[in-house]
Amino acid sequence: MLARFNRLFPLWALLISLLAFFLNAPFAALSTAIVPLLATVMFMMGLTLTKADIERIVKDPKPILVGVILQFVLMPVLALTFSKMFQLSNQLTIGMVLVGSCAGGTASNVVCYLAKGDVALSISMTMVSTLVGVIATPLLCAFYLSETVSVDRLALLFSLVQIVFIPVVLGFACKFFLNDLANRVETLIPTLSVLLILLIIAIVVALNADRLLDVGLITLIAVILHNLSGLAGGYTISRLIGLDIKQSQTVAIEVGMQNSGLGVALATEFFSATAALPLSLIH
């Protein structure tokens, strides 16, 4: 039942977006909850990490390194390319580059499981990219957005430590010291993550309800192309480098699916609700 619910995530995202668009006031009132919601998702990600994940990274780092490098090199470049191609506004360009500079999210692990990919590799990649992203995301945003907006790299870094690093470490610590309790709730984590991400999407849509009709379609096309290009690029480059089909499929999913919740939290905290719009459409 839960797996079926998770599999229909795109449908739930569409439905909750429509609800938030027409009934925006209750969701918009929850704007301050975006960061705590995301921190909770990061904490739950930490709960899923095991000693075996760490050992896997040490024993076979190549697929993880390939995926993480592609994630932080390919996706920001594609984001800026499509933003310029479709002549998106400065705020929408910020949103595109921001999501392109973010790590993979827990939704990618769910999709990888449903696609019969290498789930252990997916989880390991998400963990590594999340931790690397604490440093990489502020630097990439400052580099690619220097002509668009001033980026406070230190404030962004500090925020990422609070929202991502600390919750993940706390989750991992709980997994280590309270293993039996963590194991009992672990099967619920993908579904809980989906629910929290859906709520974040609803809040962002509600905050942008009056602007969606003006910028929604062209932005949606840019976001779709960004995702598809990431998936195609991740798979093609992985195969060319020598990864097997299953590993390449997993890398493609990880590269093509960013942590939209994190991007939304950073966009609303440091830029604007409009900057968060691209992150709520499909990622």
Buried (B, 14 or more C-beta within 10 A) or exposed (E): EEEEBBBEBEEBBEEBBEBBBEEBEEBBEBBEBBBEBBBBBBBBBBBBBBEEBEEBBEEEEEBBBBBBBBBBBBBBBBBBBBBEEBEBBBBBBBBBBBBBBBBBBBBBBBBBBBBEBBBBBBBBBBBBBBBBBBBBBBBBBBEBBEEBBEBEBEEBBEBBBEBBBBBBBBBBEBBEEEEEEBEEEBEEBBBBBBBBBBBBBBBBBBBBBEBBEEBBEEBBBBBEBBBEBBBEBBBEBBBEBEBEEBBBBBBBBBBBBBBBBBBBBBBBBBBBBBBBBBBBBBB
